[in-house]
Amino acid sequence: MKMERILPYARKLLQKAVSQGDIVVDATLGNGHDTVFLADLVGESGHVFGFDVQVQAVQAAQQRLKQQGLLERATLFHAGHEKSAELIPAAYHSKITGAIFNLGYLPGSDKTIVTRPETTVTAIEQLLELMAPEGIIVLVIYHGHEGGAIERDALLEYCHSLDQNLAHVLQYQFINQKNNPPFIVAIEKK
Ligand code: SAM
């Protein structure tokens, strides 16, 4: 397939927004794949702030960063992303240029621990406020699991309602694939 698949496209969007030395957020650490990608992207002078409500996810992300020699480029919080404004030190706020939310549950883990619409929207609102202009928030929306469709619909409603004077909002999705494949909503702060 020549068209960009969902996960590579999510990363491409972040590559467009983020430069070496920037501050970025991995809002859902999981196994830390995105954390390592972001730590690489921001370089030695940049920093990644990461969040997850599961201690095993924080540890897995930490381990993955360590293996790649990137541990010093990240601060990982065992806390929900809805605490972004509180936990990311104020000195970094206006330097945030990218954030990724990989929604749903952690593969191979407890499927009842999923991201929730209220906390996801709260975190997006906070990050939009904190971010630098032209910063991009990428949401990878998984919606096949229990509760996934509710989160999808709430997020789409919220994103549709975002004032076009404040943000550009993109939806990138294959519309003829079966089994609820994930899709992207990206929000670029104006
Ligand atoms: N990006 C990850 C990776 O590369 O492996 C996968 C993330 S997984 C799909 C979703 C993660 O979101 C789970 O690890 C889950 O514990 C976490 N999560 C659920 N609610 C959260 C919240 N309020 N704040 C931060 N993380 C949350």
Boltz pocket constraint, residues with backbone or C-beta under 6 A from the ligand:
constraints:
  - pocket:
      binder: B
      contacts: [[A, 27], [A, 28], [A, 29], [A, 30], [A, 31], [A, 32], [A, 33], [A, 34], [A, 35], [A, 51], [A, 52], [A, 53], [A, 54], [A, 57], [A, 79], [A, 80], [A, 81], [A, 82], [A, 102], [A, 103], [A, 104], [A, 105], [A, 106], [A, 107], [A, 113], [A, 114], [A, 115], [A, 116], [A, 119], [A, 120]]
      max_distance: 6.0
